[in-house]
Amino acid sequence: MATYKQIMGWVKKNYGISVKTCWIANIKEDVGLKLRKAPNRIDSNKRKYSCPPEKRDLIIEAFRHFRMI
């Protein structure tokens, strides 16, 4: 499984767009990938920043590139 930095780097290299780690976590949760509990997360039941719809497909494409889905 790819790290968040690898996913961020791949999206930046291929599309020139920076993505946030919380967006990656949001998409991982949506597609059913396992998440770890972040030590700095304030509320484990709420997500502060959801992934914008226009970035969703880029992150999913990165997941496919790294064969995570």
mmJSON file of the N, C-alpha and C atoms, coordinates in Angstrom:
{"data_MODEL":{"atom_site":{
"group_PDB":["ATOM","ATOM","ATOM","ATOM","ATOM","ATOM","ATOM","ATOM","ATOM","ATOM","ATOM","ATOM","ATOM","ATOM","ATOM","ATOM","ATOM","ATOM","ATOM","ATOM","ATOM","ATOM","ATOM","ATOM","ATOM","ATOM","ATOM","ATOM","ATOM","ATOM","ATOM","ATOM","ATOM","ATOM","ATOM","ATOM","ATOM","ATOM","ATOM","ATOM","ATOM","ATOM","ATOM","ATOM","ATOM","ATOM","ATOM","ATOM","ATOM","ATOM","ATOM","ATOM","ATOM","ATOM","ATOM","ATOM","ATOM","ATOM","ATOM","ATOM","ATOM","ATOM","ATOM","ATOM","ATOM","ATOM","ATOM","ATOM","ATOM","ATOM","ATOM","ATOM","ATOM","ATOM","ATOM","ATOM","ATOM","ATOM","ATOM","ATOM","ATOM","ATOM","ATOM","ATOM","ATOM","ATOM","ATOM","ATOM","ATOM","ATOM","ATOM","ATOM","ATOM","ATOM","ATOM","ATOM","ATOM","ATOM","ATOM","ATOM","ATOM","ATOM","ATOM","ATOM","ATOM","ATOM","ATOM","ATOM","ATOM","ATOM","ATOM","ATOM","ATOM","ATOM","ATOM","ATOM","ATOM","ATOM","ATOM","ATOM","ATOM","ATOM","ATOM","ATOM","ATOM","ATOM","ATOM","ATOM","ATOM","ATOM","ATOM","ATOM","ATOM","ATOM","ATOM","ATOM","ATOM","ATOM","ATOM","ATOM","ATOM","ATOM","ATOM","ATOM","ATOM","ATOM","ATOM","ATOM","ATOM","ATOM","ATOM","ATOM","ATOM","ATOM","ATOM","ATOM","ATOM","ATOM","ATOM","ATOM","ATOM","ATOM","ATOM","ATOM","ATOM","ATOM","ATOM","ATOM","ATOM","ATOM","ATOM","ATOM","ATOM","ATOM","ATOM","ATOM","ATOM","ATOM","ATOM","ATOM","ATOM","ATOM","ATOM","ATOM","ATOM","ATOM","ATOM","ATOM","ATOM","ATOM","ATOM","ATOM","ATOM","ATOM","ATOM","ATOM","ATOM","ATOM","ATOM","ATOM","ATOM","ATOM","ATOM","ATOM","ATOM","ATOM","ATOM"],
"id":[1,2,3,4,5,6,7,8,9,10,11,12,13,14,15,16,17,18,19,20,21,22,23,24,25,26,27,28,29,30,31,32,33,34,35,36,37,38,39,40,41,42,43,44,45,46,47,48,49,50,51,52,53,54,55,56,57,58,59,60,61,62,63,64,65,66,67,68,69,70,71,72,73,74,75,76,77,78,79,80,81,82,83,84,85,86,87,88,89,90,91,92,93,94,95,96,97,98,99,100,101,102,103,104,105,106,107,108,109,110,111,112,113,114,115,116,117,118,119,120,121,122,123,124,125,126,127,128,129,130,131,132,133,134,135,136,137,138,139,140,141,142,143,144,145,146,147,148,149,150,151,152,153,154,155,156,157,158,159,160,161,162,163,164,165,166,167,168,169,170,171,172,173,174,175,176,177,178,179,180,181,182,183,184,185,186,187,188,189,190,191,192,193,194,195,196,197,198,199,200,201,202,203,204,205,206,207],
"type_symbol":["N","C","C","N","C","C","N","C","C","N","C","C","N","C","C","N","C","C","N","C","C","N","C","C","N","C","C","N","C","C","N","C","C","N","C","C","N","C","C","N","C","C","N","C","C","N","C","C","N","C","C","N","C","C","N","C","C","N","C","C","N","C","C","N","C","C","N","C","C","N","C","C","N","C","C","N","C","C","N","C","C","N","C","C","N","C","C","N","C","C","N","C","C","N","C","C","N","C","C","N","C","C","N","C","C","N","C","C","N","C","C","N","C","C","N","C","C","N","C","C","N","C","C","N","C","C","N","C","C","N","C","C","N","C","C","N","C","C","N","C","C","N","C","C","N","C","C","N","C","C","N","C","C","N","C","C","N","C","C","N","C","C","N","C","C","N","C","C","N","C","C","N","C","C","N","C","C","N","C","C","N","C","C","N","C","C","N","C","C","N","C","C","N","C","C","N","C","C","N","C","C","N","C","C","N","C","C"],
"label_atom_id":["N","CA","C","N","CA","C","N","CA","C","N","CA","C","N","CA","C","N","CA","C","N","CA","C","N","CA","C","N","CA","C","N","CA","C","N","CA","C","N","CA","C","N","CA","C","N","CA","C","N","CA","C","N","CA","C","N","CA","C","N","CA","C","N","CA","C","N","CA","C","N","CA","C","N","CA","C","N","CA","C","N","CA","C","N","CA","C","N","CA","C","N","CA","C","N","CA","C","N","CA","C","N","CA","C","N","CA","C","N","CA","C","N","CA","C","N","CA","C","N","CA","C","N","CA","C","N","CA","C","N","CA","C","N","CA","C","N","CA","C","N","CA","C","N","CA","C","N","CA","C","N","CA","C","N","CA","C","N","CA","C","N","CA","C","N","CA","C","N","CA","C","N","CA","C","N","CA","C","N","CA","C","N","CA","C","N","CA","C","N","CA","C","N","CA","C","N","CA","C","N","CA","C","N","CA","C","N","CA","C","N","CA","C","N","CA","C","N","CA","C","N","CA","C","N","CA","C","N","CA","C","N","CA","C","N","CA","C","N","CA","C"],
"label_alt_id":[null,null,null,null,null,null,null,null,null,null,null,null,null,null,null,null,null,null,null,null,null,null,null,null,null,null,null,null,null,null,null,null,null,null,null,null,null,null,null,null,null,null,null,null,null,null,null,null,null,null,null,null,null,null,null,null,null,null,null,null,null,null,null,null,null,null,null,null,null,null,null,null,null,null,null,null,null,null,null,null,null,null,null,null,null,null,null,null,null,null,null,null,null,null,null,null,null,null,null,null,null,null,null,null,null,null,null,null,null,null,null,null,null,null,null,null,null,null,null,null,null,null,null,null,null,null,null,null,null,null,null,null,null,null,null,null,null,null,null,null,null,null,null,null,null,null,null,null,null,null,null,null,null,null,null,null,null,null,null,null,null,null,null,null,null,null,null,null,null,null,null,null,null,null,null,null,null,null,null,null,null,null,null,null,null,null,null,null,null,null,null,null,null,null,null,null,null,null,null,null,null,null,null,null,null,null,null],
"label_comp_id":["MET","MET","MET","ALA","ALA","ALA","THR","THR","THR","TYR","TYR","TYR","LYS","LYS","LYS","GLN","GLN","GLN","ILE","ILE","ILE","MET","MET","MET","GLY","GLY","GLY","TRP","TRP","TRP","VAL","VAL","VAL","LYS","LYS","LYS","LYS","LYS","LYS","ASN","ASN","ASN","TYR","TYR","TYR","GLY","GLY","GLY","ILE","ILE","ILE","SER","SER","SER","VAL","VAL","VAL","LYS","LYS","LYS","THR","THR","THR","CYS","CYS","CYS","TRP","TRP","TRP","ILE","ILE","ILE","ALA","ALA","ALA","ASN","ASN","ASN","ILE","ILE","ILE","LYS","LYS","LYS","GLU","GLU","GLU","ASP","ASP","ASP","VAL","VAL","VAL","GLY","GLY","GLY","LEU","LEU","LEU","LYS","LYS","LYS","LEU","LEU","LEU","ARG","ARG","ARG","LYS","LYS","LYS","ALA","ALA","ALA","PRO","PRO","PRO","ASN","ASN","ASN","ARG","ARG","ARG","ILE","ILE","ILE","ASP","ASP","ASP","SER","SER","SER","ASN","ASN","ASN","LYS","LYS","LYS","ARG","ARG","ARG","LYS","LYS","LYS","TYR","TYR","TYR","SER","SER","SER","CYS","CYS","CYS","PRO","PRO","PRO","PRO","PRO","PRO","GLU","GLU","GLU","LYS","LYS","LYS","ARG","ARG","ARG","ASP","ASP","ASP","LEU","LEU","LEU","ILE","ILE","ILE","ILE","ILE","ILE","GLU","GLU","GLU","ALA","ALA","ALA","PHE","PHE","PHE","ARG","ARG","ARG","HIS","HIS","HIS","PHE","PHE","PHE","ARG","ARG","ARG","MET","MET","MET","ILE","ILE","ILE"],
"label_asym_id":["A","A","A","A","A","A","A","A","A","A","A","A","A","A","A","A","A","A","A","A","A","A","A","A","A","A","A","A","A","A","A","A","A","A","A","A","A","A","A","A","A","A","A","A","A","A","A","A","A","A","A","A","A","A","A","A","A","A","A","A","A","A","A","A","A","A","A","A","A","A","A","A","A","A","A","A","A","A","A","A","A","A","A","A","A","A","A","A","A","A","A","A","A","A","A","A","A","A","A","A","A","A","A","A","A","A","A","A","A","A","A","A","A","A","A","A","A","A","A","A","A","A","A","A","A","A","A","A","A","A","A","A","A","A","A","A","A","A","A","A","A","A","A","A","A","A","A","A","A","A","A","A","A","A","A","A","A","A","A","A","A","A","A","A","A","A","A","A","A","A","A","A","A","A","A","A","A","A","A","A","A","A","A","A","A","A","A","A","A","A","A","A","A","A","A","A","A","A","A","A","A","A","A","A","A","A","A"],
"label_entity_id":["1","1","1","1","1","1","1","1","1","1","1","1","1","1","1","1","1","1","1","1","1","1","1","1","1","1","1","1","1","1","1","1","1","1","1","1","1","1","1","1","1","1","1","1","1","1","1","1","1","1","1","1","1","1","1","1","1","1","1","1","1","1","1","1","1","1","1","1","1","1","1","1","1","1","1","1","1","1","1","1","1","1","1","1","1","1","1","1","1","1","1","1","1","1","1","1","1","1","1","1","1","1","1","1","1","1","1","1","1","1","1","1","1","1","1","1","1","1","1","1","1","1","1","1","1","1","1","1","1","1","1","1","1","1","1","1","1","1","1","1","1","1","1","1","1","1","1","1","1","1","1","1","1","1","1","1","1","1","1","1","1","1","1","1","1","1","1","1","1","1","1","1","1","1","1","1","1","1","1","1","1","1","1","1","1","1","1","1","1","1","1","1","1","1","1","1","1","1","1","1","1","1","1","1","1","1","1"],
"label_seq_id":[1,1,1,2,2,2,3,3,3,4,4,4,5,5,5,6,6,6,7,7,7,8,8,8,9,9,9,10,10,10,11,11,11,12,12,12,13,13,13,14,14,14,15,15,15,16,16,16,17,17,17,18,18,18,19,19,19,20,20,20,21,21,21,22,22,22,23,23,23,24,24,24,25,25,25,26,26,26,27,27,27,28,28,28,29,29,29,30,30,30,31,31,31,32,32,32,33,33,33,34,34,34,35,35,35,36,36,36,37,37,37,38,38,38,39,39,39,40,40,40,41,41,41,42,42,42,43,43,43,44,44,44,45,45,45,46,46,46,47,47,47,48,48,48,49,49,49,50,50,50,51,51,51,52,52,52,53,53,53,54,54,54,55,55,55,56,56,56,57,57,57,58,58,58,59,59,59,60,60,60,61,61,61,62,62,62,63,63,63,64,64,64,65,65,65,66,66,66,67,67,67,68,68,68,69,69,69],
"pdbx_PDB_ins_code":[null,null,null,null,null,null,null,null,null,null,null,null,null,null,null,null,null,null,null,null,null,null,null,null,null,null,null,null,null,null,null,null,null,null,null,null,null,null,null,null,null,null,null,null,null,null,null,null,null,null,null,null,null,null,null,null,null,null,null,null,null,null,null,null,null,null,null,null,null,null,null,null,null,null,null,null,null,null,null,null,null,null,null,null,null,null,null,null,null,null,null,null,null,null,null,null,null,null,null,null,null,null,null,null,null,null,null,null,null,null,null,null,null,null,null,null,null,null,null,null,null,null,null,null,null,null,null,null,null,null,null,null,null,null,null,null,null,null,null,null,null,null,null,null,null,null,null,null,null,null,null,null,null,null,null,null,null,null,null,null,null,null,null,null,null,null,null,null,null,null,null,null,null,null,null,null,null,null,null,null,null,null,null,null,null,null,null,null,null,null,null,null,null,null,null,null,null,null,null,null,null,null,null,null,null,null,null],
"Cartn_x":[0.844,0.0,0.894,0.529,1.3,1.089,2.094,1.979,1.258,0.843,0.178,1.133,2.403,3.381,3.544,3.535,3.646,2.43,1.259,0.033,0.053,0.416,0.49,1.503,2.65,3.689,3.255,2.557,2.099,1.084,0.126,-0.875,-0.205,0.737,1.449,2.245,2.934,3.759,2.918,1.794,0.983,-0.024,-0.478,-1.518,-1.138,-0.033,0.386,-0.522,-1.229,-2.175,-1.755,-1.788,-1.492,-2.779,-2.697,-3.854,-3.504,-4.518,-4.337,-4.448,-3.763,-3.83,-5.247,-5.977,-7.344,-8.249,-7.954,-8.722,-8.451,-7.181,-6.819,-7.522,-7.521,-8.186,-9.684,-10.28,-11.699,-12.021,-11.222,-11.451,-11.154,-10.107,-9.82,-11.019,-11.626,-12.795,-13.966,-14.152,-15.252,-15.124,-13.896,-13.72,-13.491,-13.477,-13.39,-11.991,-10.998,-9.636,-9.454,-8.564,-8.336,-7.619,-8.097,-7.501,-6.952,-5.921,-5.418,-5.936,-5.994,-6.449,-5.323,-5.608,-4.619,-4.5,-3.285,-3.122,-3.527,-3.543,-3.878,-5.331,-6.119,-7.52,-8.321,-9.055,-9.793,-11.028,-11.856,-13.076,-13.062,-13.076,-12.973,-14.252,-15.343,-16.601,-16.867,-16.1,-16.318,-15.042,-15.222,-14.102,-14.167,-13.051,-13.027,-13.077,-12.29,-12.251,-12.565,-13.661,-13.986,-13.283,-13.07,-12.408,-13.351,-12.875,-13.717,-13.989,-15.178,-15.533,-14.562,-13.999,-13.098,-11.749,-11.397,-10.129,-10.301,-11.521,-11.821,-11.269,-11.529,-11.093,-9.572,-8.885,-7.415,-6.853,-7.427,-6.952,-7.284,-8.458,-8.827,-7.914,-7.558,-6.624,-5.257,-4.832,-3.569,-3.676,-4.812,-5.023,-4.884,-5.459,-5.366,-3.917,-3.22,-1.813,-0.99,-1.218,-0.479,-1.126,-2.141,-2.85,-3.414,-3.983,-4.633,-6.099,-6.643,-8.025,-8.013],
"Cartn_y":[-1.172,0.0,1.241,2.197,3.431,4.329,5.13,6.097,7.341,8.163,9.415,10.3,10.32,11.13,10.647,9.338,8.792,9.191,9.089,9.464,10.951,11.774,13.216,13.547,12.893,13.123,12.706,11.567,11.08,12.048,12.51,13.45,14.765,15.242,16.487,16.342,15.223,14.993,14.894,14.182,13.937,15.035,15.766,16.768,18.169,18.289,19.597,20.156,19.276,19.694,19.096,19.913,19.424,18.94,17.79,17.266,17.174,17.303,17.239,15.791,15.502,14.152,13.82,14.812,14.544,14.177,14.689,14.305,12.845,12.447,11.056,10.139,10.515,9.712,9.619,10.708,10.726,9.737,9.725,8.821,7.382,7.157,5.799,5.247,6.081,5.661,5.357,6.19,6.0,4.703,4.328,3.116,1.87,2.028,0.88,0.43,1.296,0.948,1.213,0.471,0.56,1.863,2.501,3.738,3.508,4.245,4.246,5.492,5.452,6.619,7.646,8.843,9.917,10.473,10.609,11.097,12.558,13.32,14.738,15.042,14.018,14.236,14.629,15.714,16.256,15.424,15.162,14.386,13.208,12.003,10.824,10.558,11.239,11.016,12.033,13.123,14.161,14.389,14.736,15.075,16.576,17.266,18.718,19.145,18.477,18.811,17.573,17.619,16.539,16.807,15.763,15.906,16.591,17.643,18.281,17.313,17.376,16.441,16.466,17.624,17.705,17.033,16.772,16.11,14.608,14.174,12.782,11.798,12.064,11.139,11.059,12.154,12.149,11.222,11.291,10.458,8.993,8.726,7.348,6.797,7.623,7.192,6.85,7.629,7.33,6.0,5.738,4.45,3.305,3.479,2.438,2.274,3.388,3.33,2.507,2.718,1.992,0.655,0.256,-1.02,-1.198,-0.124,-0.164,-0.588,-0.313,-0.743,-1.399],
"Cartn_z":[0.0,0.0,0.0,-0.8,-0.929,0.286,0.579,1.665,1.157,2.095,1.732,0.925,1.303,0.573,-0.86,-1.063,-2.417,-3.254,-2.664,-3.383,-3.712,-2.739,-2.963,-4.053,-4.032,-5.025,-6.416,-6.522,-7.818,-8.431,-7.618,-8.119,-8.537,-7.73,-8.048,-9.347,-9.51,-10.694,-11.964,-11.892,-13.075,-13.403,-12.384,-12.616,-12.139,-11.418,-10.927,-9.848,-9.17,-8.133,-6.804,-5.761,-4.418,-3.764,-3.115,-2.39,-0.91,-0.071,1.371,1.854,2.941,3.498,3.96,4.44,4.891,3.721,2.527,1.341,1.007,1.105,0.823,1.817,3.08,4.111,3.837,3.403,3.084,1.96,0.912,-0.212,0.193,1.002,1.476,2.231,3.053,3.807,2.862,1.848,0.9,0.101,-0.277,-1.082,-0.225,1.097,1.986,2.348,2.161,2.564,4.056,4.662,6.088,6.455,7.495,8.008,9.402,9.727,11.101,11.798,13.103,13.853,13.91,13.446,13.459,14.872,15.38,16.746,16.916,15.843,15.95,15.588,15.35,14.984,16.211,16.112,17.251,17.563,16.564,16.757,15.787,16.317,15.457,14.664,14.993,14.292,13.185,13.163,12.161,11.367,10.096,9.232,8.996,9.272,9.139,7.677,6.82,5.395,4.568,3.848,2.919,1.602,0.848,-0.447,-1.436,-2.108,-3.126,-4.281,-4.857,-5.94,-7.116,-7.435,-8.592,-8.334,-7.087,-6.759,-6.531,-6.348,-6.015,-7.053,-8.325,-9.382,-9.478,-9.19,-9.231,-8.156,-6.978,-5.868,-6.134,-6.657,-6.984,-8.075,-9.039,-10.075,-9.482,-8.49,-7.801,-7.059,-6.435,-5.763,-6.769,-7.933,-8.969,-9.448,-9.601,-10.021,-9.034,-7.75,-6.713,-6.355,-7.122,-6.945,-5.543,-5.045,-3.735,-3.892,-5.074,-5.375,-6.742],
"occupancy":[1.0,1.0,1.0,1.0,1.0,1.0,1.0,1.0,1.0,1.0,1.0,1.0,1.0,1.0,1.0,1.0,1.0,1.0,1.0,1.0,1.0,1.0,1.0,1.0,1.0,1.0,1.0,1.0,1.0,1.0,1.0,1.0,1.0,1.0,1.0,1.0,1.0,1.0,1.0,1.0,1.0,1.0,1.0,1.0,1.0,1.0,1.0,1.0,1.0,1.0,1.0,1.0,1.0,1.0,1.0,1.0,1.0,1.0,1.0,1.0,1.0,1.0,1.0,1.0,1.0,1.0,1.0,1.0,1.0,1.0,1.0,1.0,1.0,1.0,1.0,1.0,1.0,1.0,1.0,1.0,1.0,1.0,1.0,1.0,1.0,1.0,1.0,1.0,1.0,1.0,1.0,1.0,1.0,1.0,1.0,1.0,1.0,1.0,1.0,1.0,1.0,1.0,1.0,1.0,1.0,1.0,1.0,1.0,1.0,1.0,1.0,1.0,1.0,1.0,1.0,1.0,1.0,1.0,1.0,1.0,1.0,1.0,1.0,1.0,1.0,1.0,1.0,1.0,1.0,1.0,1.0,1.0,1.0,1.0,1.0,1.0,1.0,1.0,1.0,1.0,1.0,1.0,1.0,1.0,1.0,1.0,1.0,1.0,1.0,1.0,1.0,1.0,1.0,1.0,1.0,1.0,1.0,1.0,1.0,1.0,1.0,1.0,1.0,1.0,1.0,1.0,1.0,1.0,1.0,1.0,1.0,1.0,1.0,1.0,1.0,1.0,1.0,1.0,1.0,1.0,1.0,1.0,1.0,1.0,1.0,1.0,1.0,1.0,1.0,1.0,1.0,1.0,1.0,1.0,1.0,1.0,1.0,1.0,1.0,1.0,1.0,1.0,1.0,1.0,1.0,1.0,1.0],
"B_iso_or_equiv":[0.0,0.0,0.0,0.0,0.0,0.0,0.0,0.0,0.0,0.0,0.0,0.0,0.0,0.0,0.0,0.0,0.0,0.0,0.0,0.0,0.0,0.0,0.0,0.0,0.0,0.0,0.0,0.0,0.0,0.0,0.0,0.0,0.0,0.0,0.0,0.0,0.0,0.0,0.0,0.0,0.0,0.0,0.0,0.0,0.0,0.0,0.0,0.0,0.0,0.0,0.0,0.0,0.0,0.0,0.0,0.0,0.0,0.0,0.0,0.0,0.0,0.0,0.0,0.0,0.0,0.0,0.0,0.0,0.0,0.0,0.0,0.0,0.0,0.0,0.0,0.0,0.0,0.0,0.0,0.0,0.0,0.0,0.0,0.0,0.0,0.0,0.0,0.0,0.0,0.0,0.0,0.0,0.0,0.0,0.0,0.0,0.0,0.0,0.0,0.0,0.0,0.0,0.0,0.0,0.0,0.0,0.0,0.0,0.0,0.0,0.0,0.0,0.0,0.0,0.0,0.0,0.0,0.0,0.0,0.0,0.0,0.0,0.0,0.0,0.0,0.0,0.0,0.0,0.0,0.0,0.0,0.0,0.0,0.0,0.0,0.0,0.0,0.0,0.0,0.0,0.0,0.0,0.0,0.0,0.0,0.0,0.0,0.0,0.0,0.0,0.0,0.0,0.0,0.0,0.0,0.0,0.0,0.0,0.0,0.0,0.0,0.0,0.0,0.0,0.0,0.0,0.0,0.0,0.0,0.0,0.0,0.0,0.0,0.0,0.0,0.0,0.0,0.0,0.0,0.0,0.0,0.0,0.0,0.0,0.0,0.0,0.0,0.0,0.0,0.0,0.0,0.0,0.0,0.0,0.0,0.0,0.0,0.0,0.0,0.0,0.0,0.0,0.0,0.0,0.0,0.0,0.0],
"pdbx_formal_charge":[null,null,null,null,null,null,null,null,null,null,null,null,null,null,null,null,null,null,null,null,null,null,null,null,null,null,null,null,null,null,null,null,null,null,null,null,null,null,null,null,null,null,null,null,null,null,null,null,null,null,null,null,null,null,null,null,null,null,null,null,null,null,null,null,null,null,null,null,null,null,null,null,null,null,null,null,null,null,null,null,null,null,null,null,null,null,null,null,null,null,null,null,null,null,null,null,null,null,null,null,null,null,null,null,null,null,null,null,null,null,null,null,null,null,null,null,null,null,null,null,null,null,null,null,null,null,null,null,null,null,null,null,null,null,null,null,null,null,null,null,null,null,null,null,null,null,null,null,null,null,null,null,null,null,null,null,null,null,null,null,null,null,null,null,null,null,null,null,null,null,null,null,null,null,null,null,null,null,null,null,null,null,null,null,null,null,null,null,null,null,null,null,null,null,null,null,null,null,null,null,null,null,null,null,null,null,null],
"auth_seq_id":[1,1,1,2,2,2,3,3,3,4,4,4,5,5,5,6,6,6,7,7,7,8,8,8,9,9,9,10,10,10,11,11,11,12,12,12,13,13,13,14,14,14,15,15,15,16,16,16,17,17,17,18,18,18,19,19,19,20,20,20,21,21,21,22,22,22,23,23,23,24,24,24,25,25,25,26,26,26,27,27,27,28,28,28,29,29,29,30,30,30,31,31,31,32,32,32,33,33,33,34,34,34,35,35,35,36,36,36,37,37,37,38,38,38,39,39,39,40,40,40,41,41,41,42,42,42,43,43,43,44,44,44,45,45,45,46,46,46,47,47,47,48,48,48,49,49,49,50,50,50,51,51,51,52,52,52,53,53,53,54,54,54,55,55,55,56,56,56,57,57,57,58,58,58,59,59,59,60,60,60,61,61,61,62,62,62,63,63,63,64,64,64,65,65,65,66,66,66,67,67,67,68,68,68,69,69,69],
"auth_comp_id":["MET","MET","MET","ALA","ALA","ALA","THR","THR","THR","TYR","TYR","TYR","LYS","LYS","LYS","GLN","GLN","GLN","ILE","ILE","ILE","MET","MET","MET","GLY","GLY","GLY","TRP","TRP","TRP","VAL","VAL","VAL","LYS","LYS","LYS","LYS","LYS","LYS","ASN","ASN","ASN","TYR","TYR","TYR","GLY","GLY","GLY","ILE","ILE","ILE","SER","SER","SER","VAL","VAL","VAL","LYS","LYS","LYS","THR","THR","THR","CYS","CYS","CYS","TRP","TRP","TRP","ILE","ILE","ILE","ALA","ALA","ALA","ASN","ASN","ASN","ILE","ILE","ILE","LYS","LYS","LYS","GLU","GLU","GLU","ASP","ASP","ASP","VAL","VAL","VAL","GLY","GLY","GLY","LEU","LEU","LEU","LYS","LYS","LYS","LEU","LEU","LEU","ARG","ARG","ARG","LYS","LYS","LYS","ALA","ALA","ALA","PRO","PRO","PRO","ASN","ASN","ASN","ARG","ARG","ARG","ILE","ILE","ILE","ASP","ASP","ASP","SER","SER","SER","ASN","ASN","ASN","LYS","LYS","LYS","ARG","ARG","ARG","LYS","LYS","LYS","TYR","TYR","TYR","SER","SER","SER","CYS","CYS","CYS","PRO","PRO","PRO","PRO","PRO","PRO","GLU","GLU","GLU","LYS","LYS","LYS","ARG","ARG","ARG","ASP","ASP","ASP","LEU","LEU","LEU","ILE","ILE","ILE","ILE","ILE","ILE","GLU","GLU","GLU","ALA","ALA","ALA","PHE","PHE","PHE","ARG","ARG","ARG","HIS","HIS","HIS","PHE","PHE","PHE","ARG","ARG","ARG","MET","MET","MET","ILE","ILE","ILE"],
"auth_asym_id":["A","A","A","A","A","A","A","A","A","A","A","A","A","A","A","A","A","A","A","A","A","A","A","A","A","A","A","A","A","A","A","A","A","A","A","A","A","A","A","A","A","A","A","A","A","A","A","A","A","A","A","A","A","A","A","A","A","A","A","A","A","A","A","A","A","A","A","A","A","A","A","A","A","A","A","A","A","A","A","A","A","A","A","A","A","A","A","A","A","A","A","A","A","A","A","A","A","A","A","A","A","A","A","A","A","A","A","A","A","A","A","A","A","A","A","A","A","A","A","A","A","A","A","A","A","A","A","A","A","A","A","A","A","A","A","A","A","A","A","A","A","A","A","A","A","A","A","A","A","A","A","A","A","A","A","A","A","A","A","A","A","A","A","A","A","A","A","A","A","A","A","A","A","A","A","A","A","A","A","A","A","A","A","A","A","A","A","A","A","A","A","A","A","A","A","A","A","A","A","A","A","A","A","A","A","A","A"],
"auth_atom_id":["N","CA","C","N","CA","C","N","CA","C","N","CA","C","N","CA","C","N","CA","C","N","CA","C","N","CA","C","N","CA","C","N","CA","C","N","CA","C","N","CA","C","N","CA","C","N","CA","C","N","CA","C","N","CA","C","N","CA","C","N","CA","C","N","CA","C","N","CA","C","N","CA","C","N","CA","C","N","CA","C","N","CA","C","N","CA","C","N","CA","C","N","CA","C","N","CA","C","N","CA","C","N","CA","C","N","CA","C","N","CA","C","N","CA","C","N","CA","C","N","CA","C","N","CA","C","N","CA","C","N","CA","C","N","CA","C","N","CA","C","N","CA","C","N","CA","C","N","CA","C","N","CA","C","N","CA","C","N","CA","C","N","CA","C","N","CA","C","N","CA","C","N","CA","C","N","CA","C","N","CA","C","N","CA","C","N","CA","C","N","CA","C","N","CA","C","N","CA","C","N","CA","C","N","CA","C","N","CA","C","N","CA","C","N","CA","C","N","CA","C","N","CA","C","N","CA","C","N","CA","C","N","CA","C","N","CA","C","N","CA","C"],
"pdbx_PDB_model_num":[1,1,1,1,1,1,1,1,1,1,1,1,1,1,1,1,1,1,1,1,1,1,1,1,1,1,1,1,1,1,1,1,1,1,1,1,1,1,1,1,1,1,1,1,1,1,1,1,1,1,1,1,1,1,1,1,1,1,1,1,1,1,1,1,1,1,1,1,1,1,1,1,1,1,1,1,1,1,1,1,1,1,1,1,1,1,1,1,1,1,1,1,1,1,1,1,1,1,1,1,1,1,1,1,1,1,1,1,1,1,1,1,1,1,1,1,1,1,1,1,1,1,1,1,1,1,1,1,1,1,1,1,1,1,1,1,1,1,1,1,1,1,1,1,1,1,1,1,1,1,1,1,1,1,1,1,1,1,1,1,1,1,1,1,1,1,1,1,1,1,1,1,1,1,1,1,1,1,1,1,1,1,1,1,1,1,1,1,1,1,1,1,1,1,1,1,1,1,1,1,1,1,1,1,1,1,1]
}}}
